[in-house]
Amino acid sequence: MFATVNVNAQSAGEMYIKPMAGGTLTTMVGDVDNAKMKFGFVGGAEFVYNISDQFGISAGALYTMQGAKNDKVDKNMNLDYLNIPVLANVYVAPGLAIKAGPQLGILMNAKIDGVNMKDFCNTIDFSIPVGLSYEISDFIIDARYNIGITKINKDVTSSGWESDGSARNSVIMLTVGYKIPL
């Protein structure tokens, strides 16, 4: 038996909405002690406009669960963001895109084991997502790494999360989306 996969080529002027959902693997980097990776959820939608067969632009709104866990004190830092990525998509082969650009994150929630820590966190988070996407029929598999640029916390936090205030988000994201032409 033979299976066929339909890989779509991009076409100039093509526009579509891509609802997407998946998982995150997140932690904090910088001068922060005992931060370990934790799993989370990501979901939302992106608008894509292909300017040419080789180049497109996308913008979206994604709810993203971020943060880290700390095995030393057995506590999780849960950070929920509304992320707004604006990405350049360079199509290097039919269906395969390399993407990068800026992302604005708006902190919606910050808790350590149920305790509200939002007052100790910066409400704006800038990052640079870089990644790849691959289109199979109308489904798009997207893998990204978000490089955090801004600091998460305003001050030194307590509860076992020790930092000099330079902790930044580090997010690996894997999603599956569906292409809805406009």
N, C-alpha and C positions, 0 to 999 in steps of 0.2 A: 504494500500500500504506500501511496505517496501523499504527503500533506503539502498543501501550498499555503504560503503566507503572502498576503497582499501588502506590499510596502508602498506607501503613497509618496509621490514626489510633491514638493511644494510648488505652487504656482503664484506668479506675481498677481497682486491684488486680492489674494485669498484672505478672508476674514472668518474667524470662528470664535466661539466661546468654548472653554474647556473646563467643565466641572471636574474636580479632582479630589482624591482622598488618599490617605496613606499613613505612614508612620514616621516618627522621628526618633533619633538616637542623639541625646543632647547631654552636654556637660558645661562646666564653666572653665575657662582658661585664664591665665594671668597669674597674679600673685594670690592664689586661693588654695587653702589646704584641704586635702581629703575629698575633693570633688570627683565623683565617679559618674559614669554614663547612666542615663535612665531612658526608658522608652516613653513615647507619647504619641499623640494623634495630630494630624494636620488635615485640614479640609477647607475647601473654598472653590474659587473659580478664577480663571485668567481669560483675558481677551487677547487674541493673537491677530496681528496684521502682517502678512508677508509682502514686503515691499518689492522683492524680486524672488527669483527661484533660489537664490543663495542667502538671502537676508530677510529677517523679520524682526518685529518688536512685539513684546508681550507685556501686559500690565495686569495685576490681579489683586485680590484680597484673600488672604489665607488666615484662618484661625490656627495657631500653632501652639502646642503644649511644649514648653521648654523647661530648663532648670537643670538640676543635678541631684544625685543622692550622696549622702555622706554616711558611709558604713561605720566610721569611728564613733559617731554619736547617734547612729540609727535614726537619721532624720532626712526627709526629702525637702528640697526647695522646689516648689512648683511655680513656674512663671508662665502665664498665658498671655499671648500677644496677638494683636491683629497686625499681620505683616502685609506690606504693600510693596511687592517687587516690581521693578521695571527692568526688563531684560532684553538684551540684544541676542537674537538667535541666528547663528551662522550655520547654514546647512552644508555639511561637508560630504554628504552622500544622500541618496534618496531615503527620506525618513529619519536621518540621523542629524541632530543639531547639537552644537556646542553653544552654551549660553552663559552670560554673565551680565552683571549690572548692579545698580544700587538697590537697597531695600530699606524702607522705613518701617520700624516696628513700634506699635503703640501698646504699652503695657496695660493689660486689662485686669490682671489679678496677680498677686505675689503672696505666697503663703509658705511657711515652714511648719509642717505637720499641723495644718489647720489654723495656725496663728497668722493673722494679717501682717505682712511685712511691706506692704505697698508704699508706706511713707518713707521707708529706708531705701527704696529703689528709684532709679531714674525712669521717668515715664516714656522717654523716647529712646529707641535703640536703633542705631544704624548698623547695617551689615552689608557684606558683598557676597551674594550668592553666585557660585560658579557650578556648572554641571553639564549633564548630557541628557538628551531626550531621544527616544526612539519611537517611531510611529508604526503600528501594525494595524492595518485596516483603518478604523477610526479611533482606535485606542492608542493612548500615548503614555509610555512609561518614562518617568522623569526622576533622575537622581541628582541631588544637589548637596553641596556643602556650603553652609552660610558662615562666613568669616565675620565674627563680631568685631566691631570697631569701637563702639562706645562702651563705657563702663556700665555695669548693671546696677551696682549699689552706690548710694550717695556717701555713706559713712561705713565705718567698721561695724559689721553685724555681730550679733551675739548668737547664742544657742549652738555653739560649736562650729559655726561657719566663720572662720577667721580669714580676713582679707584686709589689705590696706586700701581697698576701694578701687582696685584696678581689675576686678574680675569682669570677663567678657563672655558672651554666649558663644558656644561652638555647637553647630547643629548639622547633623546629617539627615537628609530628608529623602524618602522614597515614596513616590505617589503613582497612581494610575488615574488617567483622565480619559474623558470621552469627547471627541471633536464634534461640535454642533455648528455646522456652517451657517453663516449669516447672509 
